[in-house]
Each structure stands twice: as C-alpha cells, then as structure tokens.
Amino acid sequence: MGATGAVGSEMLRILEERDLGITEVVPVATERSAGRTIRFRGDDVVVRAISPEVFDGVDIALFDTPDEASVEWAPIAAAHGAVVVDNSGAWRMDPLVPLVVPEVNPEAAFDRPKGIIASPNCTMLTLVVPLAALHRAAGVRRVIMSSYQAASGAGKAGSDELVYQIGIAAGRPETVVTGFGREVVSRGTVFAHPLAMNVIPQIGSVRPNGYTGEEVKVGEETRKVLGLPNLPISATCVRVPTVVGHAISVHAEFDRAISVDEARRILAVAPGVELLDDTAAGIYPTPLIAAGTDPCYVGRVRQDPYDDHALEWFSVADNLRKGAALNTVQIAELLAAQPAVR
C-alpha cells in the first residue's frame, strides 16, 4: 500500500533483492495512481486502487501511507487476514501494536493482537540499532542526542524544495531575496525557513514544553522498543541541507563503566551495524556513505572524559532505506520465516 511513493518504490526494490518466497506482489495506491504499471522481477504489474477486496488472500500487507490512511485501512487489511506491517506513525504507540526493529526485538512481531506491526521513526532507528547492542552489554540509563536530518525526511517535496533552493543559491534566475551578500530562496512551502546553506532546529510541531513532535517521538519509540519505559532521553532534532541520510550525535550513560575498546568490539559484531571509526584517518560515517545502503554506520566512538560510564558516538543511516523501507521488509522476513504467517 503506497506502492508508487518514494518509500513504497524502495520497498519494491528491496523485495526484488531479497528472497521472501513471494508468489504474488500486489501494488496498491490511491485512485490517482491506479492503472499505472510497475516492473517487478521483469514483469509489468498493474497498480490497483485501494479497496477492501485487494486484501483478499494476502498474507502480508506492507503500508507506507499518511497516518490517516493507515488508521482507516490497516484494520480492514487485518480483518481480511493479512498481517499489516505499517510504516506510518499511526500505530507506533498503541499498546496493542508491537513496534519492531528486527535487530533489537524480533520476538515482539509475534504478539500482535490487532494483526498490525509498526515500524519505527527513521531517526529513532539510527539511534536504537547501535544503542541496543551497547545496552545489552552495559545497561543504558540516560541518552542525550542531536539529529541532523536530511530533506527527504519530509518526503519528495522536501527533497525537491532543497534542490530548488540550491539551484537558486548557485545563481539561477528565479525570484530570490538577498541575504549575507548571497542570493537565496525565500521561505518555501515545506520548511519554515530556507534550507539551502542553512539548518533548521525544528522538525514537527512544538509541544508546550518546547520540544518538537520529532524529538518526543524519538524518546517514546526508543523506550518502547528497548522495553525501558522510564529511560530518560533528551533530543534536539535539526533539519540539514542533505538529501538522504539521517545522522545523530549521541551521549549515552550506562550502569557500569564501558571503555571505547569494549564498545568497538560490541559494535563491530552487532547486527545491522557497520563500524567506521578511525577519525585520524578520516574514517567515520557521513550521509553520502550511508545513501543507498542497509547498515547503520557508527564512528567517532569516544569515552566521556569526565565519566567512564558514558560514551559518545556519531551514527548515520539512509532514512529512506533502513529508516523506512528496509526495516519494514525485514519485519516481513521475520513473518515469512514462520511456517504459517496468517
């Protein structure tokens, strides 16, 4: 569901790459996109309009839709016998819907009273995959983080707005305003301020306590996936002028002392993690390294010079791939590995 969108298209590419034992794929979208054809494993497949009947006989339904569409259609799909794996924010904090990161809590996928499984926020995934590995060894007790989030986190419109603004900043002759001696585009329709040559320290609506919706989601979802309902997590989420790849800087405190060498050994073998950690040689994660790839890259691992129970690190993941499409497909793989999905 949502097969013609940016993340839906990425899901289809990943499904082509991996072996889930698929006998039939049914691309579904709104009436506007229905009738289009997509290529899947060499065949042309017609996109169908969303309706209750499209879920007849379906084992697994992968959703990438706005929250309101998921609220309407996920229960319908589940009622038709499909297991729904939903990438929207609609079900993540529902106590009867498991929130699953396969590298962290795969067992949660098999306790789904509503027939729905939620896939987490892309920023949270960049945090939780390495954090969970360190938590299993030393017990996390506090997290402070800042994110550096790509324009594509706001959808294709966000990417398009950034590219347009970069073009204007480079001297294209569209309507501009002048600032700091350069021509930059004025406020667009997606972001509250120009993003080209800028950063914007607000993602999501502002809550009464001054935190934004994105910052609150990172904490809530990390606590749910780790099973640590009282874990203190403070986040500052910032939009930056990159197209793909969410990066985060993390300070984490643990129950016991943990050295950099121990942390590197843990991260080097952690599922879903690739360690790039030689700062002197210029080896560390960047969004361009992560773009189009599966791992959560981790580097700049340091010990807090004032606390041997605390570590800092920098991690990056492709927000359209691991942050959305890949995690959803990985959940489907957990289901497909069972003798009977339905």
N, C-alpha and C positions, 0 to 999 in steps of 0.2 A: 504494500500500500504506500503510495507516494513514489512510484517507480520512476517517474520522469524527472524528479527533483535531483539536486546535486548529491545528496546523501543516498537517495534511492538508487541513482545510477551507479554510485560507488559500491553499494551493496551488491548489485548485479555483477559488477566486475569481480568482486571478491568471490561471489558464488561460482563464477566461471573458473576461478583459480583453484578452488578447494573442492574436496570430494565429500558431499553430504549425502550421496546416494539419491539425488533428485530425479524423480520420474517425470515431473512436470512443474514448470515455473509459470505462475500466473501474474503478470504485471498489471497493477491496478492503479488508477489515478482518478482525478475528477472528470466530469463530463467534457471539460475543455480539452483535455489531453487524450480522451478515449478515441480509439481508432488509429492512433499512431502505431507504428511498428518499431520494435527494438530488436537488436541482434543478441541472441543468447546461444552460445556454443554453435555458431554457424547457421542458426535458423532465425527466420523472421518470426517474431511473436507479437501478436496484436495486443495493445494495451486496452484493458477492459474498464468500463466505468464502474465506480463503486456502487455496490448493491448487496443486499443480504445473500443473494444467490451465488456471488463469486466465491464465497467461503465454503460452499458445499464440497465435501470431500477433501478439504485442505487439512494437512497435518500441522503445519507451522505457518503463521502469518507474521511477516516482518513489517512493522509500521514505521514510517517516517513521515509524520504529518503534524500540522499545528495541534496544540493541546486540545482545542475544542473538537476537532475531527476525531482524535483518539478517544475522547470521552464518549462520543456518540457511537463510534464504530467498533472499538475494541471489544466491548461486551457482546456485540452482535456476532463478531467473529468467534469469540469464545463459546457462545451459545450454539454455534454451528459445529462445534467440536474441534476447532483449531486451538493450538496453543499460541497465544499472541506474545510476540517479543516487541516491545514498544520503545521507540527512541525519543518520544516526546517527554515533556516534563509532567504530563497529566497524572501519572500513576506512581511516581517515584517515592513519594512519602506516604502512600496508602499503606496502612499496617497489614493489609491482607494481600499485598503485592510485593514479591521479593524484588530487591534491587541487586543486580548481579554483575560482578566483574569476574569472569571465569578464572583469572589467575589468583583471585583472592577468596571468593566464597561460592564456588561452583555448586555446592550442595544446596544452596538456597533456591536454585532453579527448580527443584523438585518438590517444593512446598508452595503451591500456588493456588490458593482457594478460589480465586476468581478466574483462573485459567489465563492470567496475564502475568508476564515478567517484564520488569522495567530495566532499561539500560541507562546508566547514569550520564550526568553532565560531562561534557568534554574536558573542562578544566579540572574537575574532580578526578577524572581518570588519570590525568597527567600526574596528579599528586598521589593517588592511593596505590598505584601499582608498585612503585618502589617503597612507599611508606609501609605497606602491609608486610613486605619482606623483612624490613628492619623491626617492625613491631613484633613479629613472631619471635625474633631473637632477643629483643631487649625491652619490649613493653613500652609503647608510646604513651606519654602523659600530657603533652602540650604541643600544639602546632601553630606557628605564625608563618604566613606565606603571602607573597605578592605574585600576581599573574601578569603576563604580557601576551595579550590575546589578539590573534590575527583577525583581520577584517571579515574573513569568510565565516567567522563565528556568528555573524549577523546575517548569514545567508548570501546567496549570489548577489543580492542588491548591495550588500556591504562591500563585497569584493569589487563590484563594478564602480561603486562610488569612489573607492580608494584609487583605482586605476585611472578614473576620470580626473580626479584631483591631482594625481601625479603628472598627468599629461599637461594640465594647466600650469602647474608649478614649473614644468620644463619649458614653458613659453608658448603653448598652443593658444590660439587667438580667441578662446571663448570668453564670456563675461567673467571678470575677476575683480577682486578687491586687492588693495595694496597693503602690505604689512611687512615690517622689518626689511624694507628695500626689495622684497621679492613679490612676485605675483602669485597669490594662492587663491584657491577657490573659496567662496564664502560658504556659509553653513549649508550642508546638503540635506537630504531627506531621511537618511538612515542614522547618521551620527549627529550628536548635539553640537559638535564643533568640527572644523576641518580636521581630517585625519592625516593627510599627507604632510610630512615634515612636522608631525605633532604627535602627542599621546593624549589620551582622554581618560582621566581617572574615574570613570563611571560606566558600569555595564549593568543595565537593568534599572528598575525604578528604585527610588530612595525610600528606605524604611524610616520609621520615627526615630530610631536610634542612630541614624546617619549611615548605616551600612546599606549597600545596594542588594537587589534581589540575587544577583550572581554571587555575591560574597556570602549571603546567607545559605544559598543552595550548596555551595562547596562544603560548608560545615555540616549541614544536615545530612547530606548524602554520604559523606565520608564516615560520619558516625554510624549511619545505618549499615553500610557495607562492612565496616570493621566490627560491628556489634559492640560499640563503645558509646552508649548514649550520653555519657557525661564528659566526653573528651573535649577539652577547650580548643577551639580552632578559630583563629582570627585571620581574615583575608582582606587584602586590598586588590581589587581586580581592575586592570588597566587595558584599554584598547590601544594597540600599537600599529604602525603602518606597514605590516607584513600581510601577505595574502593567505598563507597556510602555515599552520604550526603554532600551537599554544605553548608558551614557556612559563615556568614558575620558578621562583626562588623560595626555598623552604628553610625554616628554622624549626627543628623538632627536638623535643626533650624526652628522655627515656627514663625508665625506672632504675636502670643501672648504668654504670659507665660503659661507653662503647667507643672504641678507637676508630680512626679512619681506616686503618688496615682491615679491621674486622668488618666494617661497613662495606668496604670494597669487595671483600671475599663473598659477603652475602649477596650484594647486588650483582656480582659477576655471574652468579648462577640462578638468579631469581627469574621465574617465568615472566616473559613479556618485557624484560629489561635488557637494554644493551648499555654497558658501561663505557663511556668515553671520558677518561679522567686523567689527563696529563696536561695541566694548564701551562706549564713551562714550555711545552712543545706545541701549544696552540690547539690541543685536542680537548674538545668539550662540545656539548650539544648546541646546535643552532636550529632555527626553524627550517632553513634550507636543507639541512642534513635530514631532518625528520620528514620532509614533504614526500608523500607518496610511498611511505614505508610503514611497517607494522609496529616496531618496538616503541617503548617509552625509553628515550635516551637519558642517561644520568651522568653528570660530571660535576666539576668544581666541588667535590666532596671535601669538607673541612670540619674540624672539630672547633666548637666554640672555645676561644682562648680563655674564657672565664668560667667554663662549666664542662667538665669531662663527661657529663650525662647528655650533652647536646651536640647535634650535628647540623651543618648547613649543606645544602646541595642545590644544583640547578638541573631541571629536567624539562624535556621538550617532547611533545608527541604531535603527530598530524591530527588536527582536530576533526577533519572530515573522515579520516580512516579509523585509527584506534579510538579517537574521541567520539565516534558515532557509528559508522557503517561496520567496521571490523568487530567491535565489541558485540554488536547485535548479531552478526553472523556467528561469532564464537559461542554465543548462548545457544543459537540454533544447533551448532555442532554438539553441544552437550546433550541436547534433546535427541538429536539424530543417532547418537551413540547408544541410546536405550533401546531395548527390544521392541517396545511399542510406545510411540510418542503420545498417542491420543488415549 
